[in-house]
Amino acid sequence: MTRAALDHLPEKSAIINVASISGLKGNGHLIDYSATKGAIIALTYSARSVPCGEKIPANRVASGPV
């Protein structure tokens, strides 16, 4: 989906993925949620390593408990 979106993003755009601290540390009560957020974190790191990272940065927000 990210590759398909690149053709439609204007200059100075950014890709921002919403992750969670659970994706970094895990959570025994939220196993599926933690796994999904961990995958989003890995996706963001991967997006930085492909050519889109040169023109359009990929970042993530990993909030903690609020």
Wavefront OBJ file of the C-alpha trace (Angstrom):
o trace
v 0.000 0.000 0.000
v 2.854 2.361 0.793
v 4.419 1.861 -2.640
v 1.077 2.580 -4.323
v 0.622 5.737 -2.260
v 4.048 7.142 -3.194
v 2.853 8.127 -6.672
v 0.099 10.249 -5.136
v 1.988 12.001 -2.345
v 3.002 15.604 -3.015
v 6.474 16.976 -2.337
v 7.355 17.356 1.353
v 4.937 14.607 2.358
v 5.725 12.143 5.119
v 4.604 8.648 5.982
v 3.658 8.404 9.655
v 2.706 5.066 11.169
v 1.048 4.773 14.561
v 2.740 2.136 16.708
v 2.759 1.569 20.460
v 5.155 0.891 23.275
v 3.516 -2.561 23.356
v 5.098 -3.220 19.978
v 8.525 -2.705 21.539
v 8.093 -4.358 24.926
v 5.145 -6.694 24.392
v 2.135 -7.107 26.651
v 0.936 -10.450 28.010
v -2.668 -9.271 28.046
v -2.596 -7.798 24.524
v -0.626 -10.371 22.530
v -2.307 -9.789 19.137
v -2.180 -6.007 19.574
v 1.512 -6.104 20.535
v 2.378 -8.313 17.552
v 0.555 -5.997 15.152
v 2.231 -2.896 16.539
v 5.608 -4.648 16.358
v 4.946 -5.348 12.685
v 4.162 -1.668 12.110
v 7.488 -0.735 13.696
v 9.327 -3.194 11.415
v 7.416 -1.883 8.393
v 8.501 1.661 9.221
v 12.167 0.647 9.514
v 11.893 -1.197 6.193
v 10.262 1.776 4.466
v 13.228 3.906 5.500
v 15.633 1.569 3.707
v 13.998 1.681 0.270
v 14.311 4.582 -2.199
v 11.130 6.289 -0.938
v 13.072 7.176 2.209
v 15.215 9.604 0.220
v 12.298 11.818 -0.839
v 9.525 10.953 1.581
v 10.529 10.114 5.151
v 8.846 7.317 7.082
v 8.432 7.797 10.822
v 6.439 6.262 13.594
v 4.779 7.444 16.750
v 4.897 4.938 19.605
v 2.930 6.326 22.477
v 2.797 4.815 25.938
v -0.090 4.632 28.390
v -1.990 7.865 28.625
l 1 2 3 4 5 6 7 8 9 10 11 12 13 14 15 16 17 18 19 20 21 22 23 24 25 26 27 28 29 30 31 32 33 34 35 36 37 38 39 40 41 42 43 44 45 46 47 48 49 50 51 52 53 54 55 56 57 58 59 60 61 62 63 64 65 66
